[in-house]
Amino acid sequence: MNTLWKTNWPETKKRYIDWWAQKGPIVSCYGPANTCPPRDGITPAPDAVSVDEKFTDPSWAAQHRRYTLSQRCFIGDGLPSMVGDNYMHLLSHSLGATPLFEENTTWTTPCIDDPDTHPPLRFSPENRWWRNYEAVARREVEISGGNYYAGLPLFMNDIDALFDLRGEPLMMDFIDRPSWVKEKLCEIDIAYRDAYQRAYDIVKLPDESSICQVLEVWGPGKTALLQSDLSAMISQDMFDEFVVPELSALADWLDHTLYHLDGVDALRHLDTLLTIEGIDAIQWMAGAGQPGNGDKKWYPLYKRILAAGKSVQVRWVKTEELEPLFDAIGTRGVYVMVGNVIDTAMYDDIIRTVEKYSEKTEVMPGTYP
């Protein structure tokens, strides 16, 4: 009988439930992919014939991920799951945008040239790229053998998905054809729910919880990352008019949501985001040219989020930044991803640091396969 490769999964789920409720911390760190010998004699996938095959061949993609995960030690609160980055624009591709595959990511070619003649945006499970995703996801679930879980892909929502489909002209559409923009955002919202439900039904865990792998979060029920990266390019008034209605409705429809707040130009919208009840947590990414996410510059930002009743995810913190961060903001409702861990001894040091700032019932050391 196959068993889950992560041996402390029940404890990790409990800590996630506490984190969503701002009752405790999460500590996640993966280190290099090959921290353990491959389990069960699992062998790598053969060399891909092309970049396209890496992203579209169900057997190759599933075997590649299985081999990668077979070498990982899921220490602490690391999630036993993986999903390919090629699905970051999956909803946009399913609505007509064309993917462009590169070695480690995908790009998107817009498809709406003439807003006046373009047909309504409707999700279809018969779309070529959606059918390909389903084939990969089903194969990944099948080949996992209960050793790990398939994570949900990132579906670009609201204006980010519309920008994928329309491109730069969208910036003028906000002014020249606001009713059209709102109509398209409504159509995307409906498409998102249809697509998410189908994906969720394929990869949900036995207890009907789910993993959004892109930002590495687990939650009971429907769990997702929400974002509006294009918000950095629009005013607060435009954000409130065009983004907030659909964003709020989608956050209410989902069970647990983490909002990806990207870059200093998007900070103008934080006060509004903190009023959206359905957003449970916020992840801050400082962006290029800024101090790292664990830097003291961002302590007031994290305190502000926590004071509003939201949890926070602080991504890629350095080990030496942990104690100053916890001194400043505490550990309750704080999810720290440590990015420079190279062995399990370093993780033991991290656990000892966290235990200094937390009740022992809130933090339990990870176990190593």
Secondary structure as the mmCIF struct_conf table of DSSP 4:
data_model
#
loop_
_struct_conf.conf_type_id
_struct_conf.id
_struct_conf.beg_label_comp_id
_struct_conf.beg_label_asym_id
_struct_conf.beg_label_seq_id
_struct_conf.end_label_comp_id
_struct_conf.end_label_asym_id
_struct_conf.end_label_seq_id
BEND BEND1 TRP A 5 TRP A 5
TURN_TY1_P TURN_TY1_P1 THR A 7 ASN A 8
HELX_RH_AL_P HELX_RH_AL_P1 TRP A 9 TRP A 20
TURN_TY1_P TURN_TY1_P2 ALA A 21 GLN A 22
BEND BEND2 LYS A 23 GLY A 24
STRN STRN1 ILE A 26 SER A 28
TURN_TY1_P TURN_TY1_P3 ALA A 33 ASN A 34
BEND BEND3 THR A 35 CYS A 36
HELX_LH_PP_P HELX_LH_PP_P1 PRO A 37 PRO A 38
HELX_RH_3T_P HELX_RH_3T_P1 ARG A 39 GLY A 41
HELX_LH_PP_P HELX_LH_PP_P2 PRO A 44 ALA A 48
BEND BEND4 VAL A 49 SER A 50
HELX_RH_AL_P HELX_RH_AL_P2 VAL A 51 THR A 56
HELX_RH_AL_P HELX_RH_AL_P3 PRO A 58 SER A 70
TURN_TY1_P TURN_TY1_P4 GLN A 71 GLN A 71
STRN STRN2 GLY A 76 GLY A 76
TURN_TY1_P TURN_TY1_P5 ASP A 77 ASP A 77
BEND BEND5 PRO A 80 PRO A 80
STRN STRN3 SER A 81 MET A 82
HELX_RH_3T_P HELX_RH_3T_P2 ASP A 85 TYR A 87
TURN_TY1_P TURN_TY1_P6 MET A 88 HIS A 89
HELX_RH_AL_P HELX_RH_AL_P4 LEU A 90 SER A 94
TURN_TY1_P TURN_TY1_P7 LEU A 95 GLY A 96
HELX_LH_PP_P HELX_LH_PP_P3 ALA A 97 ALA A 97
STRN STRN4 THR A 98 PHE A 101
BEND BEND6 GLU A 103 ASN A 104
STRN STRN5 THR A 106 THR A 109
BEND BEND7 ASP A 113 ASP A 113
TURN_TY1_P TURN_TY1_P8 PRO A 115 THR A 117
BEND BEND8 HIS A 118 HIS A 118
HELX_LH_PP_P HELX_LH_PP_P4 PRO A 119 LEU A 121
TURN_TY1_P TURN_TY1_P9 PRO A 125 GLU A 126
BEND BEND9 ASN A 127 ASN A 127
HELX_RH_AL_P HELX_RH_AL_P5 ARG A 128 SER A 144
TURN_TY1_P TURN_TY1_P10 GLY A 145 GLY A 146
BEND BEND10 ASN A 147 TYR A 148
STRN STRN6 TYR A 149 ALA A 150
HELX_LH_PP_P HELX_LH_PP_P5 GLY A 151 GLY A 151
STRN STRN7 LEU A 152 LEU A 152
HELX_LH_PP_P HELX_LH_PP_P6 PRO A 153 LEU A 154
HELX_RH_AL_P HELX_RH_AL_P6 ASP A 158 ARG A 166
TURN_TY1_P TURN_TY1_P11 GLU A 168 PRO A 169
HELX_RH_AL_P HELX_RH_AL_P7 LEU A 170 ASP A 176
HELX_RH_AL_P HELX_RH_AL_P8 PRO A 178 VAL A 203
TURN_TY1_P TURN_TY1_P12 PRO A 206 ASP A 207
BEND BEND11 GLU A 208 GLU A 208
STRN STRN8 SER A 210 CYS A 212
TURN_TY1_P TURN_TY1_P13 GLN A 213 GLU A 216
STRN STRN9 VAL A 217 GLY A 219
BEND BEND12 PRO A 220 LYS A 222
STRN STRN10 THR A 223 GLN A 227
HELX_RH_3T_P HELX_RH_3T_P3 ASP A 229 MET A 233
BEND BEND13 ILE A 234 ILE A 234
HELX_RH_AL_P HELX_RH_AL_P9 GLN A 236 MET A 238
HELX_RH_PI_P HELX_RH_PI_P1 PHE A 239 VAL A 243
HELX_RH_AL_P HELX_RH_AL_P10 VAL A 244 TRP A 253
BEND BEND14 LEU A 254 ASP A 255
STRN STRN11 HIS A 256 ASP A 262
BEND BEND15 GLY A 263 GLY A 263
HELX_RH_3T_P HELX_RH_3T_P4 VAL A 264 HIS A 269
HELX_RH_AL_P HELX_RH_AL_P11 LEU A 270 LEU A 273
TURN_TY1_P TURN_TY1_P14 LEU A 274 THR A 275
TURN_TY1_P TURN_TY1_P15 GLU A 277 GLY A 278
STRN STRN12 ALA A 281 MET A 285
TURN_TY1_P TURN_TY1_P16 ALA A 288 GLY A 289
BEND BEND16 GLN A 290 GLN A 290
TURN_TY1_P TURN_TY1_P17 ASN A 293 GLY A 294
BEND BEND17 ASP A 295 ASP A 295
HELX_RH_3T_P HELX_RH_3T_P5 LYS A 296 TRP A 298
HELX_RH_AL_P HELX_RH_AL_P12 TYR A 299 ALA A 307
TURN_TY1_P TURN_TY1_P18 ALA A 308 GLY A 309
STRN STRN13 SER A 311 VAL A 317
HELX_RH_3T_P HELX_RH_3T_P6 THR A 319 GLU A 321
HELX_RH_AL_P HELX_RH_AL_P13 LEU A 322 ILE A 329
BEND BEND18 THR A 331 THR A 331
TURN_TY1_P TURN_TY1_P19 ARG A 332 GLY A 333
STRN STRN14 VAL A 334 VAL A 338
BEND BEND19 ASP A 343 ASP A 343
HELX_RH_AL_P HELX_RH_AL_P14 THR A 344 TYR A 357
BEND BEND20 SER A 358 SER A 358
TURN_TY1_P TURN_TY1_P20 LYS A 360 GLU A 362
#
